[in-house]
Amino acid sequence: MAVTAAATAAAATPETEPAPIFDIGIDDKVKVSSSIGLGVQNILGMAGLLIFPALIGTAFKLSATDTAYLYGVTFMTSGLVVILQSVFLLRLPIVQGPYAGSLAALLAVGHGKGGLGAAFGSMVVAGLIWCVLAIPIKKYGLVTYLSKFVRDPIICGVLVLILATQLTSTALPNVLGTPGSPGFPGMNLVSGLVTALVVILLTLLPKGTILRRGAVLVAVIVGTVVYAIFEPTHFAGVVHNVGFTVPRIFPFGFSVDGELVLIFFITLFPAIAESIATYDIVAGWGRQELSGYRVSQGVFGEVLGSTVGAVFGGMSTLAYPDNIGLLRVTKVGSRYVTLATGVILLVLGGLGPFDHLLQAVPLPVLAAAGTVLFGVLFASAIDTLSGVHWSRDNLMLAGFPFITAIGGLFVPPATMKVLPQVVQLILQQPLILGTVLLLLMKAGYGLRRKES
């Protein structure tokens, strides 16, 4: 039978206890200057935060002003939740960012009846339902009960494996670019390769080195300079767009559709499960006890942030996987760095010039830095699974959901078109399908053991 990471740690003797993952612990304070630098690096590691608003703007043919507004409100929502999580609720170095599942659902249903108004309105209702379900209760809360399943090393390990595998679609493809885009393919590959190499080389420096802690930030700057030497960039537009972003309630209108509420409710479920798995991994790295009540506080913060974000036209938030890889690379686990990240996000979200600065950083450079972090995330999931006793049940529990979830990405488009919209969404998002299968099989095996 699989044992939890917490149980393993408790049973370990001082001689067999593994070396700590973090050089700087979760509750350790860091100099303000270092916190700011690491906070900026955290933001540059959030590929979805830097890309998703632009994808929505392109898909729905929004004006440059509306797209800039999406950037602003997404940054501010993420910043607010990060501050709440780092100081008041979860108290772990978890960065919150826009959730790819919500983006997929938004792109799938936003063109239908009611448009973005119905999509965001339904997202708010789904978020409010989750807020009620996730109210922190020490012993009997739904999230406290759910965490007992998700914190099994097999569940959290396979969830992170699915997530890291899904993220590959935003890695090398975005480094290469598309035919006709600036820098395709040669300069994109060169700048991306330089960025990835700088990240890898700097992480080989001795621990505590400033360049090692700022590896991703330095790599993005170097990669951008290399790209800018050979390809046109648009940094000049930054100084010509001075202004502030002011959040507006339901900027795209408001209506509610029952089917859309169901879709967004289902979409948030795997995000919550993945976040719980992430909490457990990071708490283990920092050797901190993670109670069910503390987990429920973190989940409540996430769904509250998702609901508030949707009110102002932003996206759902979750524990951002890119930054978990960054924690492992930098070995700085301080939640005060996360607090600094939240403050920076909140401030930058209100600055108009920053939106144009984001558009000037080449996508291949961001994608290359993310690729290194995704690789670390994938390896961390394998590390989590290394302590599992691989019985016949556990082999089935890990293997079937993983292969089935990833297989959904390869369903032919012609087949996908004839399926109901909810089924399409589940198949196209491996984290949704994988989470459902993992929890159902885990519950089934548990019932079988009780009966026997």
N, C-alpha and C positions, 0 to 999 in steps of 0.2 A: 504494500500500500504506500502511496506517495505521502511524504511528510512535508509540512510547511517549512518555509525558510526560517520562520521564527522558532519553530520547534527544534530544527537542526542547530540553530545558533545557541539555543538554551542548553542543548545536550553536549555541545562542544566543550572540550577542556581548554585551558589557556594555551596548552601546547599545540592543539589542533585547530584553534580558532583562526580563520583566515585573516590575512592582512586587511586593514581598512581600505575601502575604495577611495574615500575622500582624503586629501591632504588637509583641507579646511572643512570642518564639520558643519552640520546643518544649523546649529545654533551659534556658530562662531561669527563674529563680526569682521568685516573687511573694510579697509580704508575707502573713503568716499570716492577717491579718484579711481581706484581699482574697480569699485562697484559700478561706476558709470561705464568704464571701458568694457567690463564683462556684460553689463546690461545691454549695451549697443550690440555686442557680439551675439547675445541671445536673440535680439530682434532680427539680425541678419541671418540667423539660422532658422527662422520661421518662414519657410518657403511659401506656405499657404497664405500667411498674413500679407506677404508681398505680392502674391499673384492672384488670389481669389477675387478681390474686388475688381481687378482689371478684367477677369474672365466674365464676371457678371455684367460689367459695363458693356463688353463686346457682345455677349449673347443677347442682351436686351436692347442693344443700340442706344445706350444712355449717352447723354451729353458728357463732355469732358468735366463739366461742373458737377454733375451727378456722380460720375465715377470718382472724382476727387472727394466728394462727400462720403461715398462708401468707404474709401480708405480711412478718412478721418474717424467715422463712427465705429469702424471695426477696430482701429487702434485704441480708441478710447474705451470701448467695451472690454477689450482684452486687458487693458491696463487696470481698469477698475476691479475686475475679477482677480487679477494677479495680486493686487494689493490686499484685497480681502483674504485671499488664500494664504499668502505668505505671513500675515501678521495675526489675523483674527480667527480663521477657520481651520484650514488644514495644517498650516505651519510647517510646510515642506517646500523645498526649492523646485516647485512645479510651475512652469510657465504655461499660461492659458492662451490658446489661439483658435482661429476659426476651424471648424470641423469639416473635413472633406465630404462626409456623408450628407451634411446639411446643404453643402454646395451642390452635390449631385441631385438631391431632392428638389432644390430650388430651380436648377436648370431644367429638370424633368417636368415640373408642374407649373412653373412661372409663366409659361406661354398660354396656359389654358384659360378657362373662364375666370374672370376676376383679375387675371394677371398677377403682377407682383403684390398688389394690395391684398388679394386673397391668400397668396402664398405666405406673406409675412404675418397677416392676421391669424391664419391657421397655425403658424409656427408659435405665435404667442400663446394661443390656447393650449397647444400641446405642451409647451414649456410650463404653463401654470399647473397643468395636471401633474407633471413630474415634480414641480415644487412641493405640491401637497404630499405626494408619495415619498419624497425625499426629506421631509421634515426630520431633523435629527432627534432620534429617540434612542436612549442608551441600550435597551435590551430588545425591544420588539419592533424596531423600525424595519421597513422593507429593505433599505439599503444595507443595514446591519446584517440582515439575513442573507441577502445576495452576496455580500462580501465573503461569507463563509465558503461559497462555491468558487468565486473568482480568484480568491487568494491561494487556492491550491496551485502549486508550481506548474502542474500540467496546464491548467486553464490559463493562467496569466502568461506562461511561456508560449503557448500556441497562439494566443491572441496577439502577442507582440510579433511573433513570426509572421502571422497573416498580415498584420499592419505593415511590417517592414517590407514584405514581398509586394504588397499593393503599392507602396511608395516608390518602387522601382519605375513605375510609369511616369513619375515626375523627375527622375534622375537623368539617365543617359539620353532619353528622347529630348529633354529640354536643353541638354548640353549641345546636342547636334543642331537643334533648330529645325526649320522647315525650308524647303526650296523657295528661293525668292526673298527670304528674310536676310537682314544685314548680318554679315559674317559667316553665312552658311557656305560650306561646312567647315572650311579650313580654320578661319579665325576663331570660330566658336570652339572647335576642338582644342586649339592651341591655348586660348585663354582659360578654358575649363581644365585642361591638363595642368597648367601652371598653378591654378587655384588649388586643385586637389593635392598636388605635390607639396605646395607650401604648407597646407594643413598637416599633412602626414609628417613632413620633416620637422616642423616646429613642435609637434607633440612628442618627438623623440628627445627633446632637450630635457635637462635635469628638472625634477619637480620643483615647483616654486618659482621657476623662471617666468618673467613677465610675458615674454614672447610665447611661451607654451600656453599660458592661460588665455592669451589673446589670439590664439592660432587662427581661428576662423575669421576674426575681424581683419587681421593682417592679410590673410590670404585673399579675402574679398577685395581689399584695397589694391593689392598687387595685381590680381586678375583683371580688375577694372582698368587699371593703368595700361596693362598690356593690350587689352582690347581697344582702348581709346586711341592708342598710337596708330592703329591701322583702320579703325572703323569710326564713323561719325557717332558722337554721343550728344546728349541734349542737356548738359549741366547749365547752360546759359539761361534756360527757362526758369531756373529756381529763383533767381533774384527778381524776376518780373511778375511773380504771382504771390504778392504779399497779402495776407488775410488770415481770418480765423474761421474754423468750422464750428458751427453752432448746431447741436443735435436738434432734430425736428421729429415730433411724434407722428408716426405713420406717414413718412414723406411720399410714399407711393400709393396712398389710399388704404382703406381698411374694409375687409369683409372676411367671413369665415365659411369654410366648406368642410363638412364632416369627413369626407374621404381624405382631404388634405391634412386634417388634424391627425387622422390615423397614420398617414404616411410619415409625418414629422414626429409623431410619438414613437413609432417603430424605429425611426432613424436615430433617435437619441439613445435608445437602449444600448446598442453596442458601444457607443461613445462612453456611456457610464461604466460599462463593464471593463472597457479598455483602460479607462482612467483609474479604476480601482486596482487593476493589475499594475499599472504604472506606480501608483502610490506605494504598493507593497514592495516593488523592486527598489524604489528610491529609499524608502524607510529602511530596508535591509542594508543597502549600501551605507547608510548613515548610522546603522545600529540603533535605531529608534523603535520603540514599541508602537504599534499602530492598532489602536482599538477599533472596534466596529463603530463606536460613536464618533471617533475622529474621522473615520472614512465617510460616514454619513454627513458630517459637516462639510467635507470637501465636495461631495457630490451635490449637496444643496447649493453650495457656492457656484458650482458649474451651471446647474440648470437655472438658477436665478439670473446669472450673467447672460445665459442664452436667451431667456425671456426678455430681459431688459434690452438686450441688443436688438432683438427682433422688433420691439416697440419703436426703436429709432431707425429701423431699416438696416441693422447689422446682422451678423451671422452668429450661429451657436458657437460656444466655446467648449474646448475640452483640454485635458492635459496634453501638452504638445509633444509628440514623440521625437521630433528633431532635437529638442533641447535635452531629452534624456541622454541621447548620444553625446551631446555637448558636455553634460555633467561628467560622463565617464572619461571624456578626452581631457578636460581641464582639471579634473579632480577637485574642483571647488564646489562644495555642496552647500554653501551658506545661503540661507533663505533671505538674508539681507541683500544679497546680490539680486535675488528674485524681486524683492521689494523695490530696489532701484530700477529694475527692468519695468515694473508696473508703472512707476512714476514717469519714466521716460516715455513709455507708450501713451500714457494719458496726456502728457504735454505735447508730444509730437503729433498726436491725433488732432489737436486743435490748430496746428500750424499749416497753412496752405502751401508754403514753399516746400515743405517736406514731402508732400504728395508727388511733386514734380521731381524731387531728388530720387524717389523710389523708381520712377519710370526711367531714370538715367542709368541706374545700375544694370548692366547686361544680364539677361536671364541665364545665359550659359554659365556665368560666373557663380550666381546663386545656386544653380542646379548642381554644379560640380562640388561646391562646399557641402551641399545637402547630401550628395551621394556618399561622401565619406562618413557623415553622421548616420545615414541610413545603414551603412555597413556595420558600424559600431553597434547600432541598435539591434540588428539581426544577430550579431555575435553575442550580445548580452542576453538575448532570448535563449540561445543555445546554452549559455552558461547557466541560466535559470533551470533549464531542463536537465542539466547534467547530474543533478542530485536525485532525479526521479528513479524509482525502482520500476524497470520496464517489464511489468507483467503483461499477460495477454490482454487484460482489460485496458491497461494504460496505453498499450500500443494502438489498440483500436480507438480509444478515446482521443488520442493525439492525431492519428493518421487520417481517419475518415473526414473529420470536419475540415482539416487543413486542405486536403486535396479537393474536396467538394467545393469549398469556398473559393479557392483560386480558380477552379474549373469554370465557375460562373463567368469569369472574364472572357472565356473563349466560346461562349454560346454564340452561334451565328446570328448576325443582325436580322436575317429573315425570320428566324425562329423567335427572336426577342420581340419583334413587332407585333406578333399575334398574341402575346401573353398580356395579362392584366397589368396595369401600371404599377401596382404595389409589388407584384412578382418581379417585374423588370428591375425595379429599384433594389430589391433584395439580392437578385442575381448579380447585378452590376456593382454592388458594394460587398466585397468579400468579408469585411468585418461584421456586417449585419448577419449574413448567412452563417459564418463561422461561429459567432457568439451564440446564436440560437441553437445550432447543432451541439456545441460544446456543453451548454447548460442542460439541454434535454438529455443528452447521453450521460452526463454526470449524475443527474437526478435519477435516471433509469438504473444505472449501476448501483447507486445508493439504495434504492428500493429493493433491488434484487438481493443485496447483501443482508438487508434487514430480514427479508423473508426466509433466507437460508440460515 
